[in-house]
């Protein structure tokens, strides 16, 4: 557990920051669709739910990526 916390506090490489931001964007868009005050088709609601989960997982996983300076 301590190792995971240390990894999340390390700087994230540029590529994984882009993935993290894309995941956050997907989560935000799907959250807006899920909380829309109008009736939407069931397919759209289901797809938004899946995108929210995928975005959250992509963001969490990419945050733990670190640059290993010791490797050649």
Secondary structure as UniProt FT lines:
FT   HELIX           2..9
FT   HELIX           14..34
FT   HELIX           42..63
FT   TURN            69..70
//
